[in-house]
Amino acid sequence: MISQLKFPSHLPRHHIKRSSAMALAPEHVNPESIRTAYPSAWPQYPYNEAPPTPEQSEVRYSIYSELARRLRVRDGVELAYDVFRPFAPGEKFPALLSWSPYTRQLQGTLAPLGQNEAGLTEFWVPRGYAQVIADVRGSNDSSGAWDNFGPEEQLDLAEMIEFIAGQPWCNGKVGMVGCSYFGMSQLLAAEHQPVGLAAIFPYDAATDLYRDAYYHGGIYSAWGRFWFTSLMFLNHTGGRVADLSGFNNHFSRILSREDPFDCAYYQERSSGPSLHRVEVPTYFGCDWKFFGLHLRGSFMGWEGVPETTPKKMLIGPESRPRRPFGVYHGEALRWYDHHLKGMDSGVWEGAPINLYIQGEDTWRGESEWPLARTDWRKLYLSGDSLTENAGPAGERGYTVIPGTRATWRGEPKLVFRTEPFSSPTEITGPMALYLTAVSDQDDTDWFVFVRDESPDGSQRLLTRGMLRASHRELDPGKSEPWRPWHPHTSAEPVTPGEEIGYVIEIIPTCNLFKEGHRLKVEISSCDPDTDLIYTHEPLPRVVTNTIRTGQGGSYLLTPFIPR
């Protein structure tokens, strides 16, 4: 029985030791040993110990490369791709497709760039998998105009998968590998159900371009500007892209806020509306720190993919390092060994969901999401406290003046805390802030930060939520008490001076608050610029906001987990 990746005997023992301590972040990850058959990237598994693996693909092949190949698709566009496959003439292997506009050439480097996300060829090919890395249309060496996840790009993706499945070196089964753009594309591919696609492993895969990426709670995110800058450096400055019109058109459309409401432009480029079409086995993954972009998508994906589709999910700690993408290759190998090679990898043993418990630094298996045993409690904003006893009615307020040093720091803000927990207390799940407030303007923004505060005052940001006041409309059919659904299809101005109720979605989290720690909530109407790519631009107006507290006022719906 093979219980872990089999490491060569010549490696020092510290390279191969696996115990319950594998759930703890290593003190140091050697960045020079990421692109190897035994990557040092952490974690590799969503478990406290290396999982039992009766059968596993062994390292036995050298890498044969076929570079700068081209596939002509239905409209004459040519897609550039590289093939890396085991050097074994006459043998057939499953293939893994990595698909993005991030340039094929970047993906084989150690560059710690956010777009180095295709996964590790050095890991997969020696174990008997072919990896195909392709440039989407209009990017790098591919012709045509970039489509930003759009319909043409999706059709290209389906064609590429069917083409790969028919290659003489392929056994007819195709999976996909990579995170972020690479992960989001996996869900879009599965929805088209191309012949040959047998399983996917979408890690860091947002499912809603409007809600997850460009507009959070209806508030424009700086993420788009930063992401487009990265795309520009990769594609505009290298002299390879023949037609830059696709990039320029989409850059202009997003950056000029041409579509401030949710619409067909976003939805046809998002997997969310068609997740019911995903039929191949799907393994979702993300980490708790990625609430600014991808974390919500993992949970929406888990919910949206049919129960009849074999699926698993892991939500872990922050990866070390984040890039190049090299984490969870050990678990993905178990997944693809089973679904693409028919091996008894043991990947379906145990719970379908594995969560990393922050604050405790352990993994735990679960059977559903949200957790069925959740003890939902209302923590009222009362005075400066978060408490189950609402207390007398009251109010607290602040005035925001845009363009000041205070607003750049995310201030002013209101702070509410629980009493120190008398024993370790777990909060795991989605949350919602039911806010009752009065504004003296016809619109404003609400930002909510949730933190773990220790007795010495140090703190960790766990998650956040936000909502533009004019986007407060709810869709009752899609909303849950713990996860409101805002259509974001129109703006409803606020009547100045009128008391308004808001339900603000807060991205799920998981944390064990140690004895003496507090749950801390901050509420403001501006986002600190120090959030960098995940900051948001405040409305350019002076506004005074007053929050109703105590009896009949605001509360946080909080998922306590019995222990």
C-alpha positions in Angstrom: 0.0 0.0 0.0 1.3 3.5 -0.9 0.2 6.0 1.8 1.8 9.1 0.2 3.7 10.4 -2.7 6.7 8.1 -2.9 9.9 10.1 -2.4 13.2 8.9 -3.6 15.4 7.2 -1.0 18.3 9.7 -1.5 16.3 12.7 -0.2 16.8 13.7 3.4 14.2 12.5 5.8 12.8 15.9 6.4 11.6 15.9 2.8 9.5 12.8 3.2 8.2 12.9 6.8 4.4 13.0 7.1 2.5 13.1 10.4 -0.3 15.0 12.1 2.1 17.9 11.9 1.5 18.1 8.1 -1.5 20.4 8.9 0.9 23.0 10.3 2.4 25.5 7.9 6.2 24.9 7.4 8.6 27.5 8.8 10.2 27.7 5.3 9.3 26.6 1.8 12.3 26.4 -0.6 11.2 28.3 -3.7 13.8 26.6 -5.7 12.1 23.2 -5.2 8.6 24.0 -6.4 9.0 22.9 -10.0 10.0 19.3 -9.2 8.4 15.9 -9.2 8.2 16.4 -5.4 7.2 20.0 -4.9 7.8 21.8 -1.6 4.6 23.8 -2.0 2.3 23.5 1.0 -0.3 22.0 1.5 -0.4 18.9 -0.8 -3.3 17.2 1.0 -6.4 18.4 2.9 -5.8 16.1 5.8 -3.9 16.0 9.1 -2.0 12.9 7.9 -1.1 11.6 4.5 -4.1 9.8 3.2 -4.2 6.0 2.5 -3.5 5.6 -1.2 -3.7 1.9 -2.3 -2.6 2.7 -5.9 -0.8 5.7 -7.2 1.0 6.8 -10.4 4.8 6.5 -9.9 7.5 8.8 -11.2 8.9 6.8 -14.2 8.9 8.9 -17.4 11.0 11.7 -18.8 9.4 14.7 -20.5 9.0 14.9 -24.2 8.0 18.4 -25.4 6.2 19.6 -28.6 6.2 23.4 -28.6 4.3 26.1 -30.5 1.7 23.7 -32.0 -1.4 25.2 -33.5 -5.1 24.2 -33.7 -7.4 25.8 -36.2 -10.9 26.1 -34.8 -14.3 26.5 -36.5 -13.9 30.2 -37.5 -10.3 29.9 -38.7 -8.7 31.2 -35.5 -5.5 29.4 -34.6 -4.8 28.5 -31.0 -1.2 28.1 -29.9 -0.4 25.3 -27.5 2.5 23.3 -26.1 2.4 19.6 -25.3 4.4 18.0 -22.6 4.0 14.2 -22.5 5.8 11.2 -21.2 8.5 9.9 -23.5 7.1 6.5 -24.2 6.5 5.9 -27.9 3.4 3.8 -28.5 1.9 4.3 -25.0 -1.3 6.3 -24.4 -1.8 8.6 -21.4 -4.6 10.8 -20.0 -4.1 14.5 -20.7 -4.5 17.6 -18.5 -5.4 20.9 -20.2 -4.2 24.3 -18.8 -6.1 27.2 -20.5 -5.5 30.9 -20.1 -4.4 34.2 -21.6 -1.4 34.2 -19.3 1.2 33.1 -21.9 2.4 29.5 -22.2 6.0 30.5 -21.7 5.4 32.0 -18.2 3.9 28.7 -17.0 7.2 26.8 -17.0 9.1 29.3 -14.9 9.6 30.0 -11.2 8.4 33.6 -11.6 6.3 34.4 -8.5 3.7 36.2 -10.6 0.0 36.0 -9.9 -0.6 34.5 -13.4 1.9 31.6 -13.0 -1.0 29.2 -12.4 -1.0 26.3 -14.8 0.4 23.8 -12.3 3.6 21.8 -12.4 4.5 20.0 -15.6 7.5 18.5 -13.7 5.0 16.8 -11.3 2.4 15.5 -13.8 4.4 14.2 -16.8 6.8 11.9 -15.0 3.8 10.3 -13.4 2.2 9.4 -16.8 0.1 12.4 -17.7 0.4 14.6 -20.7 -0.1 18.3 -20.0 -1.2 20.7 -22.7 -0.8 24.4 -22.0 -2.7 26.7 -24.4 -3.1 30.4 -25.1 -6.8 31.4 -25.4 -7.8 33.2 -28.6 -6.4 36.7 -28.9 -3.6 36.2 -26.4 0.1 35.6 -26.7 0.6 33.5 -29.9 -3.0 32.7 -30.6 -4.9 34.6 -33.3 -8.3 36.2 -33.0 -9.5 38.7 -30.4 -9.6 37.9 -26.7 -13.1 37.1 -25.5 -12.7 37.4 -21.6 -14.2 34.0 -20.9 -16.9 34.7 -23.5 -19.0 32.4 -25.8 -16.3 32.1 -28.5 -13.6 31.3 -26.0 -15.8 28.6 -24.4 -16.4 27.0 -27.8 -12.7 27.0 -28.5 -12.2 25.3 -25.1 -14.6 22.5 -26.0 -12.9 22.0 -29.4 -9.5 21.9 -27.8 -10.6 19.2 -25.3 -12.1 17.0 -28.0 -9.0 17.5 -30.2 -6.7 16.4 -27.3 -8.9 13.4 -26.6 -8.4 12.2 -30.1 -4.6 12.4 -30.2 -2.7 9.2 -30.8 -0.8 9.6 -27.5 -4.0 10.2 -25.4 -6.1 7.5 -23.9 -9.2 9.5 -24.7 -9.6 10.9 -21.2 -9.0 14.6 -20.5 -8.9 16.5 -17.2 -7.8 20.1 -16.5 -5.3 21.6 -14.2 -4.5 25.1 -12.9 -6.1 27.7 -10.7 -7.9 31.0 -11.0 -8.5 31.7 -14.8 -7.4 28.1 -15.3 -9.9 26.9 -12.7 -12.8 29.1 -13.8 -12.3 27.7 -17.3 -12.7 24.2 -16.0 -16.3 24.8 -14.9 -17.1 26.5 -18.2 -15.7 23.6 -20.1 -17.7 21.1 -18.1 -20.9 23.0 -18.8 -20.3 22.4 -22.5 -19.9 18.7 -22.0 -17.2 18.1 -24.6 -16.4 14.5 -25.6 -13.4 13.3 -23.6 -13.6 15.5 -20.6 -13.7 13.0 -17.7 -13.1 15.0 -14.5 -12.0 18.5 -13.3 -10.2 20.0 -10.3 -11.3 23.7 -10.3 -9.1 25.4 -7.6 -9.7 29.1 -7.0 -12.7 29.3 -9.3 -15.0 32.2 -9.0 -18.4 31.4 -10.5 -19.9 35.0 -10.9 -17.8 37.7 -12.6 -20.1 40.4 -11.4 -20.4 39.5 -7.7 -17.1 37.7 -7.2 -14.8 39.9 -9.3 -15.8 43.3 -10.8 -18.5 44.5 -8.4 -18.7 43.3 -4.8 -22.1 44.1 -3.4 -22.6 46.4 -6.3 -19.5 48.4 -5.5 -16.8 48.6 -8.2 -13.6 46.8 -7.2 -10.1 47.9 -8.0 -9.3 44.3 -8.8 -10.3 44.7 -12.5 -7.8 47.5 -13.0 -5.0 45.6 -11.4 -5.8 42.4 -13.3 -6.0 44.2 -16.6 -2.6 45.7 -15.9 -1.2 42.3 -15.5 -2.8 41.1 -18.7 -1.5 44.2 -20.5 2.1 43.5 -19.5 1.8 39.9 -20.5 0.2 40.5 -23.9 0.7 44.1 -25.0 4.4 44.5 -24.5 5.8 41.2 -25.9 5.1 41.9 -29.6 3.3 38.5 -30.0 -0.3 39.5 -30.1 -1.4 40.3 -33.6 -4.9 41.6 -32.7 -5.2 43.6 -29.4 -8.7 44.7 -30.1 -10.2 42.1 -27.7 -8.1 43.2 -24.8 -8.7 46.9 -25.5 -12.5 46.4 -25.9 -12.9 44.5 -22.7 -10.5 46.8 -20.8 -12.5 49.8 -21.9 -15.9 48.2 -21.1 -15.0 47.3 -17.6 -12.8 50.2 -16.6 -15.3 52.8 -17.9 -18.1 51.1 -15.8 -20.2 50.6 -18.9 -22.1 47.8 -17.1 -22.6 48.8 -13.5 -25.4 46.3 -13.0 -25.4 42.6 -13.5 -26.3 41.7 -17.1 -25.8 39.2 -19.9 -22.2 40.4 -20.4 -21.2 39.0 -17.0 -23.5 36.0 -16.8 -22.6 34.5 -20.2 -19.0 34.6 -19.0 -19.7 33.1 -15.6 -20.2 29.4 -14.8 -22.8 30.2 -12.1 -25.9 30.2 -14.3 -25.2 26.8 -15.9 -23.6 24.8 -13.0 -26.5 22.4 -13.3 -24.9 21.2 -16.6 -21.7 20.0 -14.9 -21.9 16.2 -14.9 -18.2 15.2 -14.7 -16.7 14.5 -11.3 -15.7 17.9 -9.8 -13.3 18.7 -7.0 -13.6 22.3 -5.7 -10.9 24.0 -3.8 -9.8 27.4 -2.3 -8.4 28.9 0.8 -10.0 31.0 3.6 -7.8 34.0 2.8 -9.1 34.4 -0.8 -12.4 36.0 0.2 -11.6 39.0 -2.1 -12.1 37.0 -5.3 -12.5 33.2 -5.4 -13.7 31.8 -2.0 -17.4 32.5 -2.6 -17.2 30.7 -5.9 -16.2 27.4 -4.3 -19.3 27.4 -2.1 -21.6 28.5 -4.9 -20.1 25.9 -7.1 -20.7 23.2 -4.5 -24.3 24.3 -4.2 -24.9 24.7 -7.9 -23.5 21.5 -9.2 -26.2 18.7 -9.1 -26.2 16.2 -6.3 -26.0 13.5 -9.0 -22.6 14.8 -10.0 -19.7 13.2 -8.0 -18.1 16.2 -6.1 -15.7 17.0 -3.4 -14.5 20.3 -1.9 -11.5 21.4 0.2 -11.1 24.8 1.8 -7.6 25.3 3.3 -5.1 27.7 4.7 -3.2 30.2 2.7 -0.9 28.5 0.3 2.9 28.6 0.6 3.9 29.9 -1.8 0.9 31.1 -3.7 2.7 31.2 -7.0 3.9 29.3 -9.0 0.8 27.3 -8.3 1.9 24.0 -6.9 -0.3 23.2 -3.9 -2.7 20.1 -3.6 -1.0 18.3 -6.5 -0.8 15.3 -4.3 -4.6 15.3 -3.8 -5.2 16.1 -7.5 -3.1 13.1 -8.4 -5.4 10.9 -6.3 -8.4 12.5 -8.0 -7.1 12.0 -11.5 -5.5 8.6 -10.9 -9.0 7.4 -10.0 -11.0 9.2 -12.7 -8.6 9.2 -15.6 -6.7 6.0 -15.0 -9.2 3.9 -13.1 -6.8 3.3 -10.2 -7.8 2.6 -6.6 -6.4 5.8 -5.2 -8.7 6.0 -2.2 -9.7 9.5 -3.0 -13.4 8.8 -2.3 -12.6 7.5 1.2 -13.8 9.7 4.0 -15.9 12.9 4.0 -16.7 14.8 0.7 -15.7 18.1 2.3 -12.5 18.9 4.1 -12.1 22.2 6.0 -9.1 23.7 7.6 -10.0 25.0 11.0 -8.2 28.3 11.4 -7.1 29.1 15.0 -6.7 25.3 15.6 -4.6 24.6 12.5 -6.2 21.2 11.8 -8.3 19.7 9.0 -11.8 18.2 9.6 -14.1 16.3 7.3 -17.7 17.4 6.8 -20.7 16.0 4.9 -22.6 19.1 3.9 -22.4 22.9 3.6 -23.5 24.9 5.6 -22.9 22.4 8.5 -26.2 20.8 9.6 -25.3 21.1 13.2 -24.9 24.9 13.0 -26.2 26.9 16.0 -27.4 30.1 14.3 -27.3 33.0 16.7 -28.2 36.6 16.4 -25.4 38.8 17.8 -26.9 42.3 18.3 -25.0 45.5 17.8 -25.6 47.0 21.2 -23.5 50.0 22.4 -20.0 48.9 21.3 -20.8 45.2 22.0 -21.8 42.1 20.0 -24.2 40.3 22.3 -27.1 37.9 22.2 -28.9 40.3 24.6 -30.1 43.2 22.4 -30.3 45.7 25.2 -32.0 49.1 25.0 -32.4 50.8 21.6 -29.7 53.2 20.6 -27.7 54.5 17.7 -24.1 55.2 16.6 -22.9 57.1 13.6 -20.1 58.7 11.6 -19.5 61.2 8.8 -17.4 60.2 5.8 -15.4 62.8 3.9 -14.0 61.3 0.7 -10.4 62.1 -0.4 -9.0 62.5 3.1 -6.3 60.5 4.8 -8.9 59.0 7.1 -10.9 57.5 4.3 -7.8 56.1 2.6 -7.3 54.2 5.9 -10.9 53.0 5.9 -12.1 55.4 8.6 -14.2 56.5 10.3 -15.6 53.1 11.4 -17.7 51.6 14.1 -16.3 48.7 16.2 -18.3 46.1 18.0 -16.9 43.2 20.0 -18.1 40.2 21.9 -17.0 39.6 25.4 -13.8 37.5 25.6 -14.8 33.8 24.9 -14.5 31.8 28.1 -13.6 28.7 26.2 -12.5 27.8 22.6 -15.4 28.8 20.4 -15.9 27.8 16.7 -17.6 29.9 14.1 -17.8 28.2 10.7 -20.1 29.1 7.8 -21.6 32.0 6.0 -22.8 35.1 7.8 -25.2 38.0 7.2 -25.3 41.4 8.8 -28.9 42.6 9.2 -28.3 46.3 9.3 -30.8 49.0 10.2 -29.5 52.5 9.4 -30.3 56.1 8.4 -28.3 58.1 5.8 -28.5 61.8 5.0 -27.7 61.1 1.3 -29.5 59.1 -1.4 -26.8 56.5 -1.6 -23.9 55.1 0.5 -21.7 52.1 0.8 -21.4 49.6 3.7 -18.2 47.7 4.4 -18.1 45.0 7.1 -14.9 43.4 8.4 -14.9 40.4 10.7 -11.8 39.7 12.8 -10.4 37.5 15.5 -9.0 39.8 18.2 -6.5 38.3 20.8 -6.1 39.6 24.4 -3.0 41.6 23.5 -4.9 43.5 20.8 -3.4 41.7 17.8 -6.0 40.6 15.2 -6.6 38.5 12.1 -9.0 39.5 9.4 -11.2 36.5 8.8 -13.6 37.7 6.1 -15.6 40.7 4.9 -18.8 41.7 3.2 -20.1 44.9 1.5 -23.2 46.4 -0.1 -24.1 49.6 -2.0 -27.2 51.0 -0.3 -29.0 51.5 -3.7 -28.5 47.8 -4.5 -30.3 46.5 -1.3 -33.1 44.8 -3.2 -33.4 41.1 -2.4 -34.5 38.2 -4.5 -36.5 36.1 -2.0 -36.4 33.0 -4.2 -32.6 32.9 -4.2 -31.9 34.3 -0.7 -31.2 32.3 2.4 -31.2 33.8 5.9 -27.4 33.4 6.0 -26.8 34.4 2.3 -28.9 37.1 0.8 -29.1 37.3 -2.9 -29.2 40.8 -4.4 -30.2 41.0 -8.1 -28.0 44.0 -8.8 -30.0 44.8 -11.9 -31.1 48.4 -10.9 -30.5 51.1 -8.3 -33.1 52.1 -5.7 -32.0 55.5 -4.2 -32.2 55.9 -0.4 -34.6 58.4 1.0 -32.4 60.7 3.1 -33.4 60.5 6.8 -35.5 57.4 6.3 -34.7 54.2 8.3 -33.7 51.4 5.9 -33.0 47.7 6.5 -30.1 46.0 4.7 -29.0 42.4 4.5 -25.3 42.2 3.8 -23.7 39.0 2.6 -20.5 38.1 4.4 -18.2 35.6 2.7 -18.0 32.3 4.7 -15.2 31.7 7.2 -14.0 29.1 9.6 -12.2 29.9 12.8 -11.7 28.6 16.3 -11.6 31.6 18.7 -9.2 30.6 21.6 -10.1 31.3 25.2 -9.8 35.1 25.8 -10.2 36.0 22.2 -13.1 38.1 20.8 -15.1 38.3 17.7 -14.7 41.8 16.3 -16.8 43.5 13.7 -16.0 46.8 12.0 -18.5 48.8 9.9 -17.5 51.7 7.7 -18.6 53.4 4.4 -15.1 53.4 2.8 -12.5 50.8 2.1 -8.9 51.2 3.1 -6.5 51.7 0.1 -4.1 49.3 1.9 -6.3 46.4 0.6 -4.5 47.0 -2.7 -6.1 45.0 -5.5 -9.2 44.3 -3.4 -10.0 47.8 -2.4 -13.1 49.7 -3.6 -13.8 53.2 -4.6 -16.1 55.1 -2.3 -18.9 57.2 -3.5 -17.6 60.8 -4.0 -19.8 62.5 -1.5 -19.8 63.5 2.1 -22.3 61.3 4.0 -23.4 60.9 7.6 -24.7 57.4 8.4 -26.4 56.4 11.6 -26.7 52.7 12.7 -29.6 51.6 14.9 -28.4 49.4 17.7 -29.9 47.4 20.5 -33.6 46.3 20.6 -35.1 46.4 17.2 -31.8 47.3 15.6 -29.0 45.6 13.8 -27.6 42.1 14.3 -25.1 39.7 12.9 -26.4 36.2 12.0 -23.5 34.0 13.2 -22.8 30.3 12.6 -21.6 28.8 15.9 -20.5 25.2 15.8 -21.0 23.0 18.9 -17.8 21.3 20.1 
